[in-house]
Amino acid sequence: MIDSIKPEHFNPYLGYKLDPGELGLANSSPASLSILRVAAHELGNINQFKSQALKKGGIVIYTDIDLNLKRRGGFLAAVGGKSKAVILYRKETDKSSPQDPVYELQNTEKNTKETKDIKQKIEKEIQKITNELRTETDPEKIKKLLSTLQSLEIYKSNSSSLDLEFILGLTLDLTV
């Protein structure tokens, strides 16, 4: 006598549990759809991380979803998952604690002086590249120098919230 394949053994339903405090529904799904089910749930977690970062003023730098895959019945099924997000938050000073006004004034003066120093460095670098451009004849070097000059001009007129030290470490590819 030939044994028939029972659907409940070939494509079993898998039950899931949520981590404590995790939002969502712990719905079961057949093994054939489990990867889709778990990936969709973890993607919802990633979207929640992004939403929280946006509300708190952070920037999501990296996200990752890991699925734990095992054979269940006749299918490779997702039996669990984990989502990760790396979020960068701007360091804020504690406004609630009273600070010495003299210290605050000195700190502001120091930051302004550092900003001026960095802008002066950028100006010197622009002058140096401009002088090199006047004497250079190689088209490839001229192209590189012009690209660097263009980047420095953008950095010089930086009105973003990024620190100038960070800006100096960037290299931009402005080719289209």
N, C-alpha and C positions, 0 to 999 in steps of 0.2 A: 504494500500500500504506500502511495506517495503522500508525503506530508505537504500540505499546502502552506504557503507563507502567509502568516497572519499579519494584517496591517499594523496592529498594535505592537508587534515585535519588530517589524521592518522599519517603521517610522513612528517611534514612541513619542509621547508628549513629554516635554521636559519642563519641570517647575523651577522657578528662579526665586531667590531671596534678594532683597535689597540690603545694602549696608545700613547700619543704624544712622538715622538722620538723613538718608538719601531720599530725594523726592522721586516720585514716579509710582507706577503700578508694577507689581510683580506678576505679570501675566505669564502663563505657560504657553509653549508653542511646540509644534511638531519638530522633530529633529531636522527635517528638510528645510525648515524656515528659521531655525535657531540662530544662524549666523546673522541673518538680516535683523532679527529681533534684538539680539544683544548689541550689534553694531549701532542700530538706531537708538537704543537706550543710552549707550555710551556717547554718541554724538549729541544727544540731548544734554548730557552732563557737561560736555565741552561748551555747548552754547550757554549753559548756565554759568560756567566759569567766565566766559567772555562778557556776559551781561553784568556779573558782579564786578569784574574789572572795570568795565565802562562806568558803572555807577560810582566806583571808588577812585576813578581817575588813573587807573593802571593801563598798561599796554600788554597784551598777550604776545609773548615772544615765541612760544613753542607749545604745540599740543601733540598728544600721542594717545592712541587707543590700542590696547593690548587685548586680544581675545584668547581665552583658554579653550583650545579645540581638542575634542576627544571623539572617538567613534561611539556612536549610539545607534543601535540597530544597523541599518544599511547605509548610514550617512555619517559624514564627518560633521559633528555638531559643535556649536559654541556652548560650553557649559558654564562660562563665566566671562567677565571682562573687567578691564580697569582703564580708566581714563586719567590722563595727566595734563596739566597745563602749567607753564611757567609764566608768571605774571610779574612785570616790572612796575613797581610803584615809586613815585617820586618821594624822596625823603623830605618830610615837612618838619619844621621846628614846632615844638609844643607851644601853641599860642596861649594856653590856659595858665602856664606858669609865668609869674612876673619876672621880667628880665631887667637887668640894670640898663637904663637908657644910655649910659656912657658906653657900655659894652656893645649895645646894639648899634650905636653911631660908629664906633670903631670898626665893627664887623662890616657895616655897609660901606665905609670908606675903603676897607681892605678889598672887598669884592669889586668895587668900582676901579680901584687901582689895578687889580689883577686883570679885569676885563680890558682896561686900557693897554696894559702890557701885552696881552695876547693880540689885541688889534694892531698894536705897533709891530709885533712879530709878523703878522699877516701882511702889513704894509711893506715891511722890509723884504719879505719873500716875493711879493708882487714886483717890487723894484728890481730884485735880482733876476727874476724870470724875464722881465721886460728888457733888461740889458742883454741877457743871453739871446733873446729873440732877435735883437739887432745884429748880432754877429753870426748867428747860426745859418748854415746853408743847406743842411740835410733836411729834406722834406718830412721824414719820419720824426726826427727830433723836434722840428717846428710844430708838428701836429700834437705831439705829447706836451710840449711846453704851452701851447695854446689851450689845450684841455685843462692842464693844471692851473693856468692863469684864470680860466673861466670858473673853475671850482673855487679858487681863492677869492674871486670877486663875489661869488655867492656867499661864501663864509663871512666875508667882510661886512656884507649888508645883512647878516643874520639877525632876524628879529624874532626867531623862534624861542621856545623855552629851553632849548638844549644848551648845555654849557659849552663855552668856546673850546675848552680842553677836549671835549668829546668831538667837536666839529673838526679840530685839527687832525684827529686820528682817522677821519673818514676819507675815502677816495670815491669820487663819483664817476660813473660812466655816463657822460652826457650825449653819447652818440645815439642816433635814432635808427 
